[in-house]
């Protein structure tokens, strides 16, 4: 389920729920420089810590709403040993 910016801006409960989800991510993911949409995309596919990244290819990650080229670049730079080719 994707979350649009309108969903977040229009509903404080949804905002707070996503803030809590993002806080549950491993600190390395939270401080990696990824955007909020990219962090939400990772959370939606079950990535909670860096080692979870090894379940996905770059193409699979890019197909997720909120994950773009910049997010992939950050993941490659920060967690290159964990990403599948």
QUISUL-V920207 format. One record per helix or strand of 3 or more residues. SS is the DSSP state (H for helix, E for strand). FROM is the first residue (numbers start at 1). LEN is the number of residues. If there is no record, write none. Layout:
BEGIN
ss | from | len
SS | FROM | LEN
SS | FROM | LEN
END
This chain:
BEGIN
ss | from | len
H | 5 | 6
H | 12 | 12
H | 27 | 4
H | 36 | 9
H | 50 | 6
H | 58 | 5
H | 69 | 14
END
